[in-house]
Amino acid sequence: FNLHIQSIGFYRNEAGDNGVTNGSGAKVPDTLTKKEAESKRPLVLKFLLPVAKLLFSEQANRRRSAMNILREKRGLTRPKAILF
């Protein structure tokens, strides 16, 4: 989900804040590209986010659910469920 604030713009503040404006004169914030945002992440997050994606992704949840169904409802052991 990416916000395209720079291309959309937003309403002008009548108080007159200093900042970058688009063609219509509305103030536009500086936005980062995806690569810039990833490069500015702290080192700890750079290592933890891929691990968290593996553990908490939709695919991991589906795998876990399928394993539970095979073990509990079909009565398979873990090795047999893995080979299934």
C-alpha positions in Angstrom: 0.0 0.0 0.0 1.7 3.1 -1.2 0.4 6.6 -0.8 0.9 8.9 -3.8 0.8 12.1 -1.9 3.1 14.0 -4.2 1.1 13.3 -7.3 -2.3 14.0 -5.5 -1.2 17.0 -3.4 -3.4 18.3 -0.6 -5.1 21.5 0.6 -3.3 24.8 1.1 -2.8 26.1 4.6 -3.9 29.7 4.7 -1.5 30.4 7.6 1.4 30.2 5.1 3.7 27.4 6.2 7.0 27.3 4.4 7.6 24.2 2.4 7.7 22.6 -1.0 4.5 23.3 -3.1 3.1 21.6 -6.1 1.9 23.4 -9.2 -1.4 24.5 -7.5 0.5 26.1 -4.6 -0.4 23.4 -2.0 2.4 22.3 0.4 3.7 18.8 -0.5 5.8 16.8 2.0 9.1 15.2 0.9 8.4 11.5 0.4 10.8 8.7 0.3 11.0 6.0 -2.3 10.7 2.4 -1.2 14.5 1.9 -1.6 15.3 5.1 0.4 12.9 4.0 3.2 14.5 0.5 3.4 18.0 2.0 3.4 17.1 4.3 6.4 15.8 1.4 8.6 17.8 0.6 11.7 20.2 -2.3 11.3 18.1 -4.4 13.8 15.0 -4.0 11.7 16.8 -5.0 8.6 17.6 -8.4 10.2 14.3 -8.9 12.1 11.8 -8.0 9.4 12.6 -10.9 7.0 12.4 -13.4 9.9 9.1 -11.9 11.1 7.7 -12.2 7.5 8.6 -15.9 7.5 7.0 -16.5 10.9 3.9 -14.3 10.6 3.0 -14.4 6.9 -0.2 -15.6 5.4 1.6 -18.5 3.8 3.1 -19.6 7.2 -0.4 -19.4 8.8 -1.8 -21.6 6.0 1.0 -24.1 6.5 0.5 -24.2 10.2 -3.3 -24.7 9.7 -2.8 -27.5 7.2 -0.4 -29.2 9.6 -2.9 -29.0 12.4 -5.7 -30.4 10.2 -3.5 -33.3 9.1 -2.3 -34.1 12.7 -5.6 -33.6 14.6 -8.4 -34.5 12.2 -6.6 -37.2 10.1 -4.5 -38.6 12.9 -1.1 -38.4 11.2 2.1 -38.0 13.0 4.3 -35.0 12.2 6.7 -36.8 9.9 3.8 -38.5 8.0 2.0 -35.2 7.7 5.2 -33.6 6.2 5.5 -36.4 3.7 1.8 -36.1 2.8 
